[in-house]
Amino acid sequence: MMLNSVHDCRLIDLPRHESERGSLTEVQNDNTLPFAIRRVFYIYDVPGDAERGAHAHKQDHELIMAASGSFDIEVYDGRERRSFTLRRPYQGLYVPPGLWLQMKNFSSGSIALVLVSAPYTEEDYIREIDGYYAYLQQQNQNEIPFS
């Protein structure tokens, strides 16, 4: 399995339909996302000084959006860190598997909407940073070296 890096994360602009009555953004299981959506959840009522995330997924892909308000996401691949600020409801951050992520600096009333590639399983989560480093080391040992 090829390891992902923070450079594999990217902002995705979703279809935006505007009219005098407001805006609508749609997300479908089509070619808009690099994965099919199997689970949706949202995070809200987060105190401004609280952090969320602090985990990595072994196989799940995610698209994280600020449905309301704003917050920051920091992704880490064991070597580099990269930060993104989400504040537009028609834009999401694609996070492939194998990256550590933390969400912080939630504005008042913010809502994080998360689309995931698989139903919830605790086995997919790495919740401790030491476990994440062990996971990276194991993945690196399983890679086939170039000849």
DSSP file (Angstrom, degrees, kcal/mol; ACC not computed):
  #  RESIDUE AA STRUCTURE BP1 BP2  ACC     N-H-->O    O-->H-N    N-H-->O    O-->H-N    TCO  KAPPA ALPHA  PHI   PSI    X-CA   Y-CA   Z-CA
    1    1 A M              0   0    0      0, 0.0     2,-0.3     0, 0.0   141,-0.1   0.000 360.0 360.0 360.0 126.5    0.0    0.0    0.0
    2    2 A M        -     0   0    0      1,-0.1     2,-0.2   141,-0.0   138,-0.1  -0.590 360.0-123.1 -74.8 131.2    1.4    3.4   -1.0
    3    3 A L        -     0   0    0     -2,-0.3     2,-0.2   136,-0.1    95,-0.1  -0.538  21.5-130.9 -76.4 140.5    1.5    5.8    1.9
    4    4 A N        -     0   0    0     93,-0.4     2,-0.3    -2,-0.2    -1,-0.1  -0.544  18.9-153.0 -85.5 156.4   -0.3    9.1    1.4
    5    5 A S    >   -     0   0    0     -2,-0.2     3,-2.2    94,-0.1     4,-0.3  -0.767  35.2 -98.6-121.5 171.2    1.3   12.5    2.2
    6    6 A V  G >  S+     0   0    0      1,-0.3     3,-1.0    -2,-0.3    69,-0.0   0.737 120.7  67.4 -61.2 -20.6   -0.1   15.8    3.2
    7    7 A H  G 3  S+     0   0    0      1,-0.2    -1,-0.3     3,-0.0    -3,-0.0   0.585  87.6  66.6 -77.6  -8.9    0.2   16.8   -0.5
    8    8 A D  G <  S+     0   0    0     -3,-2.2    -1,-0.2    88,-0.0     2,-0.2   0.611  83.5  91.7 -83.2 -13.2   -2.5   14.3   -1.3
    9    9 A C    <   +     0   0    0     -3,-1.0     2,-0.3    -4,-0.3    86,-0.2  -0.557  57.5 168.7 -75.8 145.2   -5.0   16.5    0.6
   10   10 A R  E     -A   94   0A   0     84,-1.1    84,-3.0    -2,-0.2     2,-0.4  -0.992  38.0-109.3-157.3 151.7   -6.8   19.0   -1.5
   11   11 A L  E     -A   93   0A   0     -2,-0.3     2,-0.5    82,-0.2    82,-0.2  -0.662  32.0-157.7 -79.8 135.8   -9.7   21.4   -1.4
   12   12 A I  E     -A   92   0A   0     80,-3.3    80,-2.5    -2,-0.4     2,-0.5  -0.972   7.5-144.8-118.4 122.1  -12.6   20.4   -3.6
   13   13 A D  E     -A   91   0A   0     -2,-0.5    78,-0.2    78,-0.2     3,-0.1  -0.761  20.5-150.7 -84.3 125.7  -15.1   22.9   -4.8
   14   14 A L        -     0   0    0     76,-3.4    13,-0.1    -2,-0.5    76,-0.0  -0.565  33.8 -76.6 -93.7 158.9  -18.6   21.4   -4.9
   15   15 A P        -     0   0    0      0, 0.0    11,-0.8     0, 0.0     2,-0.5  -0.295  49.7-161.8 -56.3 133.4  -21.4   22.4   -7.3
   16   16 A R  E     -E   25   0B   0      9,-0.2     2,-0.6    -3,-0.1     9,-0.2  -0.979   9.1-168.4-125.6 122.8  -22.9   25.6   -6.2
   17   17 A H  E     -E   24   0B   0      7,-3.2     7,-2.3    -2,-0.5     2,-0.4  -0.948  12.6-171.0-113.7 116.8  -26.4   26.7   -7.4
   18   18 A E  E     +E   23   0B   0     -2,-0.6     2,-0.3     5,-0.2     5,-0.2  -0.842  14.1 153.3-111.6 144.3  -27.2   30.3   -6.6
   19   19 A S  E >   -E   22   0B   0      3,-1.8     3,-1.7    -2,-0.4    -2,-0.0  -0.910  60.9 -87.9-150.3 178.3  -30.5   32.2   -6.9
   20   20 A E  T 3  S+     0   0    0     -2,-0.3     3,-0.1     1,-0.3    -2,-0.0   0.669 126.0  58.2 -65.8 -14.8  -32.3   35.1   -5.3
   21   21 A R  T 3  S-     0   0    0      1,-0.4    -1,-0.3     0, 0.0     2,-0.3   0.427 122.1 -87.8 -94.2  -0.1  -33.7   32.6   -2.8
   22   22 A G  E <   -E   19   0B   0     -3,-1.7    -3,-1.8     2,-0.0    -1,-0.4  -0.773  51.2 -59.1 126.2-171.5  -30.3   31.5   -1.6
   23   23 A S  E     -E   18   0B   0     -2,-0.3     2,-0.4    -5,-0.2    -5,-0.2  -0.818  33.3-163.7-116.4 153.4  -27.6   28.9   -2.5
   24   24 A L  E     -E   17   0B   0     -7,-2.3    -7,-3.2    -2,-0.3     2,-0.4  -1.000   1.2-168.9-136.2 132.8  -27.6   25.1   -2.8
   25   25 A T  E     -E   16   0B   0     -2,-0.4     2,-0.3    -9,-0.2    -9,-0.2  -0.987  10.5-161.7-122.0 133.3  -24.7   22.8   -2.9
   26   26 A E        -     0   0    0    -11,-0.8     2,-0.4    -2,-0.4    -2,-0.0  -0.866   9.6-165.5-116.5 149.2  -25.1   19.1   -3.7
   27   27 A V        +     0   0    0     -2,-0.3     2,-0.3   -13,-0.1    -2,-0.0  -0.996  18.5 172.3-130.8 126.3  -22.8   16.1   -3.1
   28   28 A Q        -     0   0    0     -2,-0.4     2,-2.0     8,-0.0     5,-0.3  -0.862  46.8-101.0-129.6 162.7  -23.5   12.9   -5.0
   29   29 A N  S    S+     0   0    0     -2,-0.3     2,-0.2     3,-0.1     7,-0.1  -0.574  88.5 101.0 -80.9  75.4  -21.9    9.5   -5.5
   30   30 A D  S >  S-     0   0    0     -2,-2.0     3,-0.6     5,-0.2     5,-0.1  -0.424  97.8 -61.4-133.0-150.6  -20.6   10.5   -8.9
   31   31 A N  T 3  S+     0   0    0      1,-0.2    -2,-0.1    -2,-0.2     5,-0.0   0.320 108.0  93.1 -87.9  10.7  -17.2   11.6  -10.1
   32   32 A T  T 3  S+     0   0    0     -4,-0.2    -1,-0.2     3,-0.0    -3,-0.1   0.883  89.5  40.0 -67.4 -38.6  -17.2   14.7   -7.9
   33   33 A L  S <  S-     0   0    0     -3,-0.6    30,-0.0    -5,-0.3     4,-0.0  -0.774  81.7-124.9-111.7 155.2  -15.4   12.9   -5.0
   34   34 A P  S    S+     0   0    0      0, 0.0     2,-0.3     0, 0.0    -3,-0.1   0.244  95.2  36.4 -82.4  16.3  -12.5   10.4   -5.2
   35   35 A F  S    S-     0   0    0     -5,-0.1     2,-0.3    81,-0.0    -2,-0.2  -0.980  87.5-102.5-156.9 160.3  -14.6    7.9   -3.2
   36   36 A A        -     0   0    0     -2,-0.3     2,-0.4    81,-0.2    -7,-0.1  -0.706  41.6-115.9 -86.1 141.0  -18.2    6.8   -2.8
   37   37 A I        +     0   0    0     -2,-0.3    80,-0.2     1,-0.2     3,-0.1  -0.646  44.4 158.2 -81.6 125.7  -20.0    8.1    0.3
   38   38 A R        +     0   0    0     78,-3.2     2,-0.3    -2,-0.4    79,-0.2   0.500  65.5  27.0-120.8 -14.1  -21.0    5.4    2.8
   39   39 A R  E     -B  116   0A   0     77,-1.6    77,-2.9    80,-0.1     2,-0.4  -0.995  57.0-168.5-151.9 145.6  -21.4    7.5    6.0
   40   40 A V  E     +B  115   0A   0     -2,-0.3     2,-0.3    75,-0.2    75,-0.2  -1.000  15.9 158.7-134.4 134.5  -22.2   11.1    6.9
   41   41 A F  E     -B  114   0A   0     73,-2.1    73,-3.3    -2,-0.4     2,-0.3  -0.972  20.9-147.7-146.3 163.9  -21.9   12.8   10.3
   42   42 A Y  E     -B  113   0A   0     -2,-0.3     2,-0.4    71,-0.2    71,-0.2  -0.980   4.3-147.1-136.8 152.1  -21.6   16.3   11.6
   43   43 A I  E     +B  112   0A   0     69,-2.6    69,-2.6    -2,-0.3     2,-0.3  -0.950  30.5 154.3-117.7 131.5  -19.8   17.9   14.6
   44   44 A Y  E     +B  111   0A   0     -2,-0.4    67,-0.1    67,-0.2    66,-0.0  -0.914  44.6  47.2-150.9 173.7  -21.3   21.0   16.3
   45   45 A D        +     0   0    0     65,-0.5    -1,-0.1    -2,-0.3    66,-0.1   0.837  69.1 162.9  55.7  36.5  -21.4   22.9   19.6
   46   46 A V        -     0   0    0     64,-0.4    -1,-0.2    61,-0.2    64,-0.2  -0.751  41.3-120.5 -86.2 123.7  -17.6   22.7   19.8
   47   47 A P    >   -     0   0    0      0, 0.0     3,-2.1     0, 0.0    59,-0.3  -0.343  25.4-114.7 -60.2 146.4  -16.2   25.2   22.3
   48   48 A G  T 3  S+     0   0    0      1,-0.3    58,-0.4    57,-0.1    57,-0.4   0.759 114.7  46.5 -56.7 -29.5  -13.8   27.6   20.6
   49   49 A D  T 3  S+     0   0    0     56,-0.1    -1,-0.3    55,-0.1     2,-0.2   0.411  94.2 101.1 -95.4   2.9  -10.8   26.3   22.5
   50   50 A A    <   -     0   0    0     -3,-2.1    56,-0.5    56,-0.1    55,-0.4  -0.498  58.5-147.4 -86.8 156.5  -11.5   22.6   22.0
   51   51 A E        -     0   0    0     -2,-0.2     2,-0.3    53,-0.1    53,-0.2  -0.933  10.9-167.4-121.1 148.3   -9.9   20.4   19.4
   52   52 A R  E     +F  103   0C   0     51,-2.5    51,-2.9    -2,-0.4     2,-0.8  -0.761  56.8  31.8-124.5 172.3  -11.4   17.4   17.5
   53   53 A G  E     +F  102   0C   0     -2,-0.3    49,-0.3    49,-0.2     3,-0.1  -0.731  45.9 162.8  85.5-113.8  -10.0   14.7   15.5
   54   54 A A  E     +     0   0C   0     47,-1.7     2,-0.3    -2,-0.8    48,-0.2   0.952  55.1  88.9  53.5  53.6   -6.5   13.7   16.8
   55   55 A H  E     -F  101   0C   0     46,-1.4    46,-2.4    -3,-0.1     2,-0.3  -0.967  63.1-137.6-161.2 170.9   -6.6   10.5   14.9
   56   56 A A  E     -I  126   0D   0     70,-1.9    70,-2.5    -2,-0.3     2,-0.4  -0.931  16.7-131.6-131.8 158.6   -5.8    8.8   11.6
   57   57 A H  E     -I  125   0D   0     42,-0.5    41,-3.4    -2,-0.3    42,-0.2  -0.911   1.4-153.0-110.6 140.7   -7.8    6.3    9.5
   58   58 A K  S    S-     0   0    0     66,-2.5    -1,-0.1    -2,-0.4    67,-0.1   0.865  92.0  -5.7 -76.8 -37.3   -6.2    3.2    8.1
   59   59 A Q  S    S+     0   0    0     65,-0.2     2,-0.1    38,-0.1    66,-0.1   0.600 101.7 106.9-132.3 -22.2   -8.6    2.9    5.1
   60   60 A D        -     0   0    0     64,-0.2     2,-0.3    36,-0.1    -3,-0.2  -0.410  50.3-152.0 -73.0 137.5  -11.3    5.5    5.2
   61   61 A H        -     0   0    0     -2,-0.1    56,-1.8    35,-0.1     2,-0.3  -0.793  18.2-163.9 -96.8 147.9  -11.3    8.5    2.9
   62   62 A E  E     -CD  95 116A   0     33,-2.1    33,-3.0    -2,-0.3     2,-0.4  -0.976  22.5-160.5-135.2 149.5  -13.0   11.7    4.2
   63   63 A L  E     -CD  94 115A   0     52,-2.3    52,-2.7    -2,-0.3     2,-0.5  -0.990  20.9-164.7-122.5 120.2  -14.3   15.0    2.8
   64   64 A I  E     +CD  93 114A   0     29,-2.3    29,-2.9    -2,-0.4     2,-0.3  -0.909   9.7 179.6-111.5 129.9  -14.7   17.6    5.6
   65   65 A M  E     -CD  92 113A   0     48,-2.9    48,-2.6    -2,-0.5     2,-1.1  -0.927  33.8-127.5-128.9 150.7  -16.7   20.7    5.1
   66   66 A A  E     + D   0 112A   0     25,-0.6    46,-0.2    22,-0.5    25,-0.2  -0.825  27.0 178.7 -93.0  94.2  -17.6   23.8    7.1
   67   67 A A  E    S+     0   0A   0     44,-1.8     2,-0.3    -2,-1.1    -1,-0.2   0.802  76.4   5.8 -66.8 -27.4  -21.4   23.7    6.7
   68   68 A S  E    S- D   0 111A   0     43,-1.3    43,-2.4    -3,-0.1    -1,-0.2  -0.978 122.2  -6.4-152.3 145.3  -21.5   26.7    9.0
   69   69 A G  S    S-     0   0    0     -2,-0.3     2,-0.3    41,-0.3    40,-0.1  -0.317  84.0 -80.7  70.7-151.2  -18.8   28.9   10.5
   70   70 A S        +     0   0    0     35,-0.1    37,-2.7    38,-0.1     2,-0.3  -0.973  39.3 167.6-151.0 161.0  -15.1   28.1   10.2
   71   71 A F  E     -G   86   0C   0     15,-1.7    15,-2.9    -2,-0.3     2,-0.3  -0.957  30.1-111.9-165.9 165.5  -12.4   25.9   11.6
   72   72 A D  E     -GH  85 104C   0     32,-3.3    32,-2.4    -2,-0.3     2,-0.4  -0.811  18.7-159.6-107.3 147.1   -8.8   24.8   10.9
   73   73 A I  E     -GH  84 103C   0     11,-3.0    11,-2.5    -2,-0.3     2,-0.5  -0.997   2.8-164.6-125.2 128.7   -7.6   21.4   10.0
   74   74 A E  E     -GH  83 102C   0     28,-2.9    28,-2.1    -2,-0.4     2,-0.3  -0.960   7.2-165.4-110.7 127.6   -4.0   20.3   10.3
   75   75 A V  E     -GH  82 101C   0      7,-3.0     7,-2.2    -2,-0.5     2,-0.4  -0.867   4.0-171.5-111.9 148.7   -2.9   17.1    8.5
   76   76 A Y  E     -GH  81 100C   0     24,-2.2    24,-2.6    -2,-0.3     5,-0.2  -1.000  17.9-172.8-142.5 135.0    0.3   15.3    9.3
   77   77 A D        -     0   0    0      3,-1.8     4,-0.1    -2,-0.4    -1,-0.1   0.191  63.7 -90.8-114.3  15.5    2.0   12.4    7.4
   78   78 A G  S    S+     0   0    0      2,-0.3     3,-0.1     1,-0.1   -73,-0.0   0.226 123.3  41.8  94.1 -14.3    4.8   11.7    9.9
   79   79 A R  S    S+     0   0    0      1,-0.4     2,-0.3     0, 0.0    -1,-0.1   0.615 114.9  29.3-126.4 -48.5    7.2   14.1    8.1
   80   80 A E        -     0   0    0      2,-0.0    -3,-1.8     0, 0.0    -1,-0.4  -0.852  58.8-148.4-123.0 154.2    5.3   17.2    7.1
   81   81 A R  E     -G   76   0C   0     -2,-0.3     2,-0.3    -5,-0.2    -5,-0.2  -0.905  13.0-175.0-116.1 149.3    2.3   19.2    8.4
   82   82 A R  E     -G   75   0C   0     -7,-2.2    -7,-3.0    -2,-0.3     2,-0.4  -0.992   9.2-152.3-144.6 137.6   -0.1   21.2    6.3
   83   83 A S  E     -G   74   0C   0     -2,-0.3     2,-0.4    -9,-0.2    -9,-0.2  -0.877   9.6-175.1-116.5 145.1   -3.0   23.4    7.5
   84   84 A F  E     -G   73   0C   0    -11,-2.5   -11,-3.0    -2,-0.4     2,-0.5  -0.989  15.4-147.0-133.8 141.8   -6.3   24.4    5.9
   85   85 A T  E     -G   72   0C   0     -2,-0.4     2,-0.5   -13,-0.2   -13,-0.2  -0.959  14.1-158.6-108.0 124.9   -9.0   26.8    7.0
   86   86 A L  E     +G   71   0C   0    -15,-2.9   -15,-1.7    -2,-0.5   -21,-0.1  -0.902  36.5 135.2-104.3 128.8  -12.5   25.8    6.0
   87   87 A R        +     0   0    0     -2,-0.5   -18,-0.2   -17,-0.2    -1,-0.1   0.345  48.0  83.8-149.6  -2.2  -15.1   28.6    5.9
   88   88 A R    >   -     0   0    0      3,-0.1     3,-1.8     1,-0.1   -22,-0.5  -0.944  62.8-148.3-114.3 125.2  -17.1   28.1    2.7
   89   89 A P  T 3  S+     0   0    0      0, 0.0    -1,-0.1     0, 0.0   -64,-0.1   0.619  97.9  56.8 -69.1 -10.2  -20.0   25.6    2.7
   90   90 A Y  T 3  S+     0   0    0    -24,-0.0   -76,-3.4   -77,-0.0     2,-0.4   0.264  99.4  72.0-100.7  11.2  -19.4   24.7   -1.0
   91   91 A Q  E <   -A   13   0A   0     -3,-1.8   -25,-0.6   -78,-0.2     2,-0.3  -0.985  58.9-176.0-130.4 137.4  -15.8   23.7   -0.4
   92   92 A G  E     -AC  12  65A   0    -80,-2.5   -80,-3.3    -2,-0.4     2,-0.6  -0.930  25.2-123.6-131.2 156.6  -14.5   20.6    1.3
   93   93 A L  E     -AC  11  64A   0    -29,-2.9   -29,-2.3    -2,-0.3     2,-0.5  -0.883  22.3-144.4 -99.8 120.0  -11.1   19.2    2.3
   94   94 A Y  E     -AC  10  63A   0    -84,-3.0   -84,-1.1    -2,-0.6   -31,-0.2  -0.735  17.8-174.0 -82.5 125.6  -10.3   15.7    0.9
   95   95 A V  E     - C   0  62A   0    -33,-3.0   -33,-2.1    -2,-0.5   -86,-0.1  -0.953   9.4-154.3-123.2 109.4   -8.3   13.7    3.4
   96   96 A P    >   -     0   0    0      0, 0.0     3,-0.6     0, 0.0   -39,-0.2  -0.269  35.7 -78.7 -74.6 168.9   -7.1   10.3    2.1
   97   97 A P  T 3  S+     0   0    0      0, 0.0   -93,-0.4     0, 0.0   -39,-0.2  -0.202 107.4  42.8 -65.3 158.7   -6.3    7.4    4.6
   98   98 A G  T 3  S+     0   0    0    -41,-3.4     2,-0.4     1,-0.3   -40,-0.1   0.537  83.6 115.3  87.8   7.7   -3.1    7.2    6.6
   99   99 A L    <   -     0   0    0     -3,-0.6   -42,-0.5   -42,-0.2     2,-0.3  -0.916  62.0-130.5-114.2 138.0   -2.9   10.9    7.6
  100  100 A W  E     - H   0  76C   0    -24,-2.6   -24,-2.2    -2,-0.4     2,-0.4  -0.665  32.7-170.8 -79.3 134.6   -3.1   12.2   11.2
  101  101 A L  E     -FH  55  75C   0    -46,-2.4   -47,-1.7    -2,-0.3   -46,-1.4  -0.982  16.8-173.9-135.1 147.0   -5.6   15.1   11.4
  102  102 A Q  E     -FH  53  74C   0    -28,-2.1   -28,-2.9    -2,-0.4     2,-0.4  -0.998  10.8-154.3-134.3 138.7   -6.6   17.6   14.0
  103  103 A M  E     +FH  52  73C   0    -51,-2.9   -51,-2.5    -2,-0.4     2,-0.3  -0.937  30.2 147.4-112.7 134.6   -9.5   20.1   13.9
  104  104 A K  E     + H   0  72C   0    -32,-2.4   -32,-3.3    -2,-0.4   -53,-0.1  -0.919  36.1  56.5-154.9 177.3   -9.2   23.3   15.9
  105  105 A N        -     0   0    0    -57,-0.4     2,-0.3   -55,-0.4    -1,-0.1   0.900  64.3-172.2  58.2  46.7  -10.1   27.0   16.1
  106  106 A F        -     0   0    0    -56,-0.5   -35,-0.2   -58,-0.4    -1,-0.2  -0.526  15.8-134.6 -70.5 129.3  -13.9   26.5   15.7
  107  107 A S    >   -     0   0    0    -37,-2.7     3,-1.9    -2,-0.3   -61,-0.2  -0.415  39.8 -77.8 -77.0 161.6  -15.8   29.7   15.3
  108  108 A S  T 3  S+     0   0    0      1,-0.3    -1,-0.1    -2,-0.1   -38,-0.1  -0.386 118.4  10.9 -60.8 131.0  -19.0   30.1   17.3
  109  109 A G  T 3  S+     0   0    0      1,-0.2    -1,-0.3   -63,-0.2     2,-0.1   0.583  90.7 156.7  78.5  10.2  -21.9   28.2   15.8
  110  110 A S    <   -     0   0    0     -3,-1.9   -65,-0.5   -64,-0.2     2,-0.4  -0.362  25.9-161.4 -72.1 150.5  -19.7   26.2   13.4
  111  111 A I  E     -BD  44  68A   0    -43,-2.4   -44,-1.8   -67,-0.1   -43,-1.3  -0.989   4.6-155.3-132.6 122.1  -20.8   22.9   12.0
  112  112 A A  E     -BD  43  66A   0    -69,-2.6   -69,-2.6    -2,-0.4     2,-0.5  -0.882   9.1-161.4 -97.8 121.6  -18.3   20.4   10.5
  113  113 A L  E     -BD  42  65A   0    -48,-2.6   -48,-2.9    -2,-0.6     2,-0.5  -0.907   8.3-165.9-104.3 126.9  -20.0   18.1    8.0
  114  114 A V  E     -BD  41  64A   0    -73,-3.3   -73,-2.1    -2,-0.5     2,-0.4  -0.961  10.1-165.4-123.7 124.9  -18.0   14.9    7.2
  115  115 A L  E     -BD  40  63A   0    -52,-2.7   -52,-2.3    -2,-0.5     2,-0.3  -0.916  17.2-166.9-106.0 132.1  -18.5   12.5    4.4
  116  116 A V  E     -BD  39  62A   0    -77,-2.9   -78,-3.2    -2,-0.4   -77,-1.6  -0.881  28.1-133.7-127.5 152.2  -16.8    9.1    4.7
  117  117 A S  S    S+     0   0    0    -56,-1.8   -81,-0.2    -2,-0.3   -55,-0.1   0.525  87.0  27.7 -81.5  -7.4  -16.0    6.2    2.4
  118  118 A A  S    S-     0   0    0    -57,-0.2   -80,-0.1   -79,-0.1     3,-0.1  -0.985  87.8 -91.0-150.6 156.6  -17.1    3.4    4.8
  119  119 A P        -     0   0    0      0, 0.0     2,-0.1     0, 0.0   -80,-0.1  -0.270  65.3 -76.8 -61.9 159.4  -19.5    2.7    7.7
  120  120 A Y        +     0   0    0     -4,-0.0     2,-0.3     3,-0.0     3,-0.1  -0.374  56.1 165.0 -63.6 130.0  -18.0    3.3   11.2
  121  121 A T    >   -     0   0    0     -2,-0.1     3,-1.5    -3,-0.1     4,-0.4  -0.950  33.7-145.8-141.7 128.7  -15.6    0.7   12.5
  122  122 A E  G >  S+     0   0    0     -2,-0.3     3,-1.5     1,-0.3    -1,-0.1   0.807  96.8  69.7 -61.2 -29.3  -13.4    1.4   15.5
  123  123 A E  G 3  S+     0   0    0      1,-0.3    -1,-0.3    -3,-0.1   -65,-0.0   0.720  91.0  60.4 -63.2 -21.4  -10.7   -0.9   13.9
  124  124 A D  G <  S+     0   0    0     -3,-1.5   -66,-2.5   -67,-0.1    -1,-0.3   0.675  91.0  88.6 -79.7 -16.4  -10.1    1.7   11.2
  125  125 A Y  E <   -I   57   0D   0     -3,-1.5     2,-0.5    -4,-0.4   -68,-0.2  -0.592  55.4-163.9 -88.7 141.8   -9.1    4.4   13.7
  126  126 A I  E     +I   56   0D   0    -70,-2.5   -70,-1.9    -2,-0.3    -3,-0.0  -0.982  16.9 173.2-115.6 112.9   -5.6    5.1   15.1
  127  127 A R        +     0   0    0     -2,-0.5     2,-0.4   -72,-0.2    -1,-0.1   0.533  53.5  64.8-104.8  -8.4   -6.2    7.3   18.1
  128  128 A E  S  > S-     0   0    0      1,-0.1     4,-1.8   -72,-0.1     5,-0.1  -0.947  72.2-137.5-118.5 138.3   -2.8    7.6   19.7
  129  129 A I  H  > S+     0   0    0     -2,-0.4     4,-2.3     1,-0.2     5,-0.2   0.865 106.6  54.4 -63.3 -35.9    0.2    9.4   18.1
  130  130 A D  H  > S+     0   0    0      1,-0.2     4,-2.0     2,-0.2    -1,-0.2   0.896 108.2  50.1 -64.0 -38.4    2.6    6.6   19.2
  131  131 A G  H  > S+     0   0    0      2,-0.2     4,-2.2     1,-0.2    -1,-0.2   0.843 108.0  54.3 -64.9 -33.9    0.3    4.1   17.5
  132  132 A Y  H  X S+     0   0    0     -4,-1.8     4,-2.6     2,-0.2    -2,-0.2   0.921 107.5  48.8 -65.6 -44.4    0.3    6.3   14.4
  133  133 A Y  H  X S+     0   0    0     -4,-2.3     4,-2.3     1,-0.2    -2,-0.2   0.897 111.6  49.8 -62.6 -39.0    4.1    6.2   14.3
  134  134 A A  H  X S+     0   0    0     -4,-2.0     4,-2.4     2,-0.2    -1,-0.2   0.897 109.9  51.6 -64.7 -39.9    4.1    2.4   14.7
  135  135 A Y  H  X S+     0   0    0     -4,-2.2     4,-2.6     2,-0.2    -2,-0.2   0.926 110.2  48.5 -61.2 -46.3    1.5    2.2   11.8
  136  136 A L  H  X S+     0   0    0     -4,-2.6     4,-2.5     1,-0.2    -2,-0.2   0.910 111.1  50.3 -61.8 -42.5    3.8    4.3    9.5
  137  137 A Q  H  X S+     0   0    0     -4,-2.3     4,-1.8     1,-0.2    -1,-0.2   0.915 111.6  48.0 -62.8 -42.7    6.8    2.2   10.3
  138  138 A Q  H  X S+     0   0    0     -4,-2.4     4,-1.3     2,-0.2    -2,-0.2   0.914 111.9  49.5 -64.2 -42.5    4.9   -1.0    9.6
  139  139 A Q  H  X S+     0   0    0     -4,-2.6     4,-0.7     1,-0.2    -2,-0.2   0.893 109.4  51.9 -64.5 -39.9    3.6    0.5    6.3
  140  140 A N  H >< S+     0   0    0     -4,-2.5     3,-0.6     1,-0.2    -1,-0.2   0.869 108.2  51.4 -64.8 -36.4    7.1    1.6    5.2
  141  141 A Q  H 3< S+     0   0    0     -4,-1.8    -1,-0.2     1,-0.2    -2,-0.2   0.790 107.7  53.6 -70.0 -26.9    8.4   -1.9    5.9
  142  142 A N  H 3< S+     0   0    0     -4,-1.3    -1,-0.2    -3,-0.2    -2,-0.2   0.604  86.9 102.3 -84.3 -11.5    5.7   -3.5    3.8
  143  143 A E  S << S-     0   0    0     -4,-0.7  -141,-0.0    -3,-0.6    -3,-0.0  -0.470  77.6-120.7 -73.1 143.9    6.5   -1.2    0.7
  144  144 A I        -     0   0    0     -2,-0.1    -1,-0.1     1,-0.0    -2,-0.1  -0.747  30.5-126.4 -84.4 122.3    8.4   -2.9   -2.1
  145  145 A P        -     0   0    0      0, 0.0     2,-0.2     0, 0.0    -1,-0.0  -0.302  26.7-101.5 -68.0 153.1   11.7   -1.0   -2.6
  146  146 A F              0   0    0      1,-0.1     0, 0.0     0, 0.0     0, 0.0  -0.480 360.0 360.0 -69.5 142.9   12.6    0.3   -6.1
  147  147 A S              0   0    0     -2,-0.2    -1,-0.1    -3,-0.1    -3,-0.0   0.436 360.0 360.0-103.0 360.0   15.1   -1.9   -7.9
